[in-house]
Amino acid sequence: MTSGGLGRIEDGAVAVLDTPYPDAGALIEATGSLDALATAKVVRRVPLDGAGGDGAGPGLPAPVPRPRALWGIGMNYHSKAELTGRPVPDEPVLYLAAPSSVCGPGASVRLPAEQTAEMDYEAEIAVVIGRTLDRAGEADAWAAVAAVTAANDMTCRDVMKRTGWPVLAKSFAGFTPLGGSLLARDEVAGPDAIGVRSWVGGEPRQDSTSSDMIFPIPELLARISRYAALHPGDVVLTGTPAGTGQDRGDFLRPGDTVRVEIDGVLPLTTRVHA
């Protein structure tokens, strides 16, 4: 997706397409997938760097800027549980965050210093739902996914401790960067074979794969659907591996740049400002 509309990545460039949809989220809500983009007419081509293809382009929208619902899960990687010494949960720790927290690649996000001294980053695989899941089985859950993308599930750790509410710790403006592109489900190697990495200021912080998840993506989606139906355009954040600021005792500061990479997706870069 570019600031000029929807596009496909082709031969190092973005092919801007003639579609009636303002963003990929609207396309997925209407059709359940990204398939319509394969046959859409190309209007023009833009070099990846000119389209923010490094994930750092200013002012680019999130590919799903207005998710119907924004779900998340705490403690979903074995590496994270082992590092903290916490037991592996028997049930996923689920929460909802405000969709208004979503921003796009290259965004500059304000550190809310009046509320927090522990603003953290969390590299995550974000799943975009393409077909309604209501009390679904695991076998149906992965087939209902339209695409995956990168997410930085930013969290104020001290707000979480003080209030006990993940929604308050994660819903500040811009705290859920998504992007820089979508990878259709059919192009993903598999739900247990997705790499996830992060850097802060160019220093590697997280490096794992979805194979380390406590609740794999199909199981996670099926479990959510037991309690609340998932609809096309919903976004599910699937947890973060070890290596966050919480793990290191080193939180984000004004001037920091966080880079998140998910296999097959353009990098997602976020800057922090005072």
C-alpha positions as CSV (number, residue, x, y, z in Angstrom):
1,M,0.0,0.0,0.0
2,T,1.3,3.5,-0.9
3,S,0.0,6.9,-0.1
4,G,-1.5,6.9,-3.6
5,G,-3.5,3.7,-3.1
6,L,-3.2,-0.1,-3.1
7,G,-0.3,-1.7,-4.9
8,R,1.6,-4.9,-5.6
9,I,5.4,-5.4,-5.1
10,E,6.9,-6.3,-8.4
11,D,10.5,-6.4,-9.5
12,G,11.7,-3.9,-6.9
13,A,8.9,-1.5,-7.4
14,V,5.3,-0.9,-6.3
15,A,2.7,-1.3,-9.0
16,V,0.0,1.1,-8.0
17,L,-3.4,-0.5,-8.9
18,D,-6.8,0.7,-10.0
19,T,-9.1,-0.5,-7.3
20,P,-12.3,0.9,-5.6
21,Y,-10.8,0.2,-2.2
22,P,-9.1,2.9,-0.1
23,D,-6.9,0.4,1.8
24,A,-6.2,-3.3,2.1
25,G,-8.4,-3.5,5.2
26,A,-11.4,-2.4,3.2
27,L,-10.6,-4.9,0.4
28,I,-10.3,-7.8,2.9
29,E,-13.6,-6.8,4.6
30,A,-15.3,-6.8,1.3
31,T,-13.8,-9.8,-0.4
32,G,-12.1,-11.8,2.3
33,S,-8.6,-11.9,0.7
34,L,-6.1,-10.0,-1.4
35,D,-6.9,-12.0,-4.5
36,A,-8.5,-9.1,-6.4
37,L,-5.1,-7.3,-6.5
38,A,-3.6,-10.0,-8.7
39,T,-5.7,-9.0,-11.7
40,A,-6.2,-5.2,-11.0
41,K,-5.0,-2.8,-13.7
42,V,-1.6,-1.1,-13.0
43,V,-1.9,2.7,-13.0
44,R,1.8,3.5,-12.5
45,R,4.9,2.1,-10.9
46,V,6.8,3.7,-8.0
47,P,10.3,2.6,-6.8
48,L,10.2,0.8,-3.5
49,D,12.2,3.6,-1.8
50,G,9.9,6.2,-3.1
51,A,6.9,4.3,-1.7
52,G,8.5,4.0,1.7
53,G,9.5,0.4,0.8
54,D,12.2,0.4,3.5
55,G,9.4,0.9,6.1
56,A,10.6,4.3,6.9
57,G,8.7,6.5,4.4
58,P,7.0,9.4,6.1
59,G,3.2,9.6,6.3
60,L,2.5,6.1,4.9
61,P,-0.8,4.6,6.1
62,A,-1.0,1.2,7.8
63,P,-2.2,-1.5,5.4
64,V,-5.2,-2.1,7.8
65,P,-5.7,1.4,9.2
66,R,-9.1,0.8,10.8
67,P,-9.3,-2.8,12.0
68,R,-12.8,-3.8,13.2
69,A,-11.2,-5.3,16.3
70,L,-7.6,-5.4,17.6
71,W,-6.8,-8.5,19.6
72,G,-3.6,-9.3,21.5
73,I,-2.1,-12.0,23.7
74,G,0.4,-11.9,26.5
75,M,3.1,-14.4,27.1
76,N,2.9,-16.5,23.9
77,Y,6.6,-17.5,23.4
78,H,8.4,-20.2,25.3
79,S,11.6,-18.0,25.2
80,K,9.7,-15.2,27.0
81,A,8.3,-17.5,29.6
82,E,11.7,-19.1,30.2
83,L,13.5,-15.7,30.6
84,T,10.9,-14.4,33.1
85,G,10.7,-17.7,35.0
86,R,6.9,-17.6,34.7
87,P,5.0,-20.9,34.1
88,V,3.6,-21.6,30.6
89,P,-0.1,-20.5,30.7
90,D,-2.8,-23.1,30.3
91,E,-5.1,-20.5,28.7
92,P,-4.0,-17.6,26.5
93,V,-4.0,-14.2,28.2
94,L,-6.2,-12.2,25.8
95,Y,-6.9,-8.5,25.6
96,L,-8.4,-5.9,23.2
97,A,-6.6,-2.6,22.4
98,A,-8.1,0.5,20.9
99,P,-8.0,0.4,17.0
100,S,-7.3,4.1,17.2
101,S,-3.7,3.2,18.3
102,V,-2.9,1.9,14.8
103,C,-0.4,3.8,12.7
104,G,1.7,3.1,9.6
105,P,5.3,2.5,8.8
106,G,7.7,5.3,9.4
107,A,5.4,6.9,12.0
108,S,6.8,9.1,14.8
109,V,5.2,8.1,18.0
110,R,5.1,10.3,21.1
111,L,6.4,9.0,24.4
112,P,3.7,9.9,26.9
113,A,6.1,10.9,29.6
114,E,3.4,12.2,31.9
115,Q,2.1,8.6,32.1
116,T,5.1,6.3,31.7
117,A,8.8,5.8,32.2
118,E,8.7,2.3,30.7
119,M,7.6,2.6,27.0
120,D,8.5,-0.7,25.4
121,Y,8.6,-2.3,22.0
122,E,7.2,-5.8,21.0
123,A,7.9,-7.2,17.6
124,E,4.9,-9.4,16.6
125,I,3.3,-11.2,13.8
126,A,0.0,-9.6,13.0
127,V,-2.7,-11.8,11.5
128,V,-5.5,-10.2,9.4
129,I,-8.7,-12.2,9.4
130,G,-10.4,-12.8,6.0
131,R,-13.4,-15.0,6.9
132,T,-15.6,-15.1,10.0
133,L,-14.5,-17.5,12.7
134,D,-17.2,-18.3,15.3
135,R,-16.5,-21.3,17.6
136,A,-14.1,-22.5,15.0
137,G,-11.8,-25.5,15.1
138,E,-8.1,-25.2,14.5
139,A,-8.3,-26.8,11.1
140,D,-10.5,-24.0,9.9
141,A,-8.6,-21.1,11.6
142,W,-5.6,-20.8,9.4
143,A,-7.7,-21.0,6.2
144,A,-9.7,-18.0,7.5
145,V,-6.5,-15.8,7.5
146,A,-6.3,-13.3,4.7
147,A,-2.7,-12.1,5.3
148,V,0.0,-11.5,7.8
149,T,2.0,-8.3,8.5
150,A,4.5,-6.9,11.0
151,A,3.4,-5.2,14.2
152,N,5.1,-3.3,17.0
153,D,2.8,-3.8,20.0
154,M,4.2,-0.9,22.0
155,T,3.4,-1.1,25.8
156,C,3.8,1.1,28.8
157,R,4.9,-1.5,31.4
158,D,4.4,0.7,34.4
159,V,0.9,1.7,33.2
160,M,0.1,-2.0,33.0
161,K,1.3,-2.6,36.6
162,R,-0.4,0.5,37.9
163,T,-3.8,-0.1,36.3
164,G,-3.9,-3.8,35.6
165,W,-5.4,-3.0,32.2
166,P,-3.5,-4.0,29.0
167,V,-5.9,-1.8,27.0
168,L,-4.7,1.3,28.8
169,A,-1.0,0.4,28.5
170,K,-1.3,-0.3,24.7
171,S,-3.8,2.2,23.4
172,F,-1.9,5.5,23.3
173,A,-1.9,7.2,19.9
174,G,0.4,5.4,17.5
175,F,1.2,2.5,19.8
176,T,0.3,-0.2,17.3
177,P,2.3,0.4,14.1
178,L,1.4,-2.0,11.3
179,G,3.1,-2.6,8.0
180,G,5.0,-2.0,5.8
181,S,3.2,-4.5,3.5
182,L,0.9,-7.5,3.7
183,L,1.8,-11.1,2.8
184,A,-1.1,-13.2,1.6
185,R,-1.7,-16.4,3.5
186,D,-1.0,-18.5,0.5
187,E,2.5,-17.0,0.3
188,V,3.4,-17.8,3.9
189,A,5.6,-20.9,4.4
190,G,3.2,-22.0,7.2
191,P,1.8,-20.7,10.5
192,D,4.7,-22.3,12.4
193,A,7.5,-21.0,10.1
194,I,7.3,-17.2,10.3
195,G,10.4,-15.3,11.4
196,V,10.1,-12.3,13.7
197,R,13.0,-9.9,14.5
198,S,13.5,-6.4,16.0
199,W,16.3,-3.8,16.3
200,V,16.5,-0.6,18.4
201,G,18.9,2.0,17.0
202,G,20.4,-0.7,14.8
203,E,21.1,-3.1,17.7
204,P,19.5,-6.5,17.4
205,R,17.0,-7.2,20.2
206,Q,14.7,-10.0,19.2
207,D,15.1,-13.0,16.8
208,S,12.7,-15.9,16.8
209,T,10.0,-17.8,14.8
210,S,6.4,-18.7,15.2
211,S,7.5,-22.3,16.0
212,D,8.3,-21.1,19.5
213,M,4.8,-20.0,20.2
214,I,3.0,-21.5,23.2
215,F,-0.4,-21.2,21.4
216,P,0.3,-21.6,17.7
217,I,-1.6,-19.2,15.4
218,P,-4.4,-21.6,14.4
219,E,-5.0,-22.6,18.0
220,L,-4.9,-19.0,19.2
221,L,-7.5,-17.9,16.6
222,A,-9.7,-20.9,17.4
223,R,-9.6,-20.2,21.1
224,I,-10.5,-16.5,20.6
225,S,-13.5,-17.6,18.5
226,R,-14.9,-19.6,21.4
227,Y,-15.6,-16.3,23.2
228,A,-16.0,-13.7,20.4
229,A,-16.5,-14.1,16.7
230,L,-13.6,-12.9,14.5
231,H,-14.7,-11.0,11.4
232,P,-13.0,-10.0,8.1
233,G,-10.7,-7.0,8.8
234,D,-10.0,-7.9,12.4
235,V,-6.3,-7.9,13.4
236,V,-4.8,-10.4,15.9
237,L,-1.4,-9.7,17.4
238,T,0.2,-13.1,18.3
239,G,2.7,-12.3,21.0
240,T,6.3,-11.3,21.3
241,P,9.5,-13.3,21.9
242,A,12.2,-12.6,24.5
243,G,14.4,-9.5,24.0
244,T,12.0,-6.7,24.8
245,G,13.0,-3.6,26.9
246,Q,11.2,-5.2,29.8
247,D,13.6,-8.2,29.6
248,R,16.6,-6.0,29.3
249,G,15.6,-3.3,31.8
250,D,16.2,-0.8,29.0
251,F,13.1,1.1,27.8
252,L,12.5,3.4,24.8
253,R,13.7,7.0,24.8
254,P,13.0,10.0,22.5
255,G,15.2,9.6,19.4
256,D,15.0,5.8,19.4
257,T,14.1,4.0,16.2
258,V,12.6,0.5,16.3
259,R,12.7,-1.7,13.3
260,V,10.5,-4.9,13.1
261,E,10.8,-7.5,10.4
262,I,8.5,-10.4,9.7
263,D,9.5,-12.9,6.9
264,G,8.1,-11.8,3.5
265,V,6.9,-8.4,4.7
266,L,8.5,-5.0,4.1
267,P,10.3,-3.7,7.3
268,L,8.3,-1.7,9.8
269,T,10.2,1.3,11.3
270,T,8.9,3.5,14.1
271,R,10.5,6.5,15.6
272,V,10.0,7.8,19.2
273,H,9.7,11.5,20.0
274,A,9.3,13.5,23.2
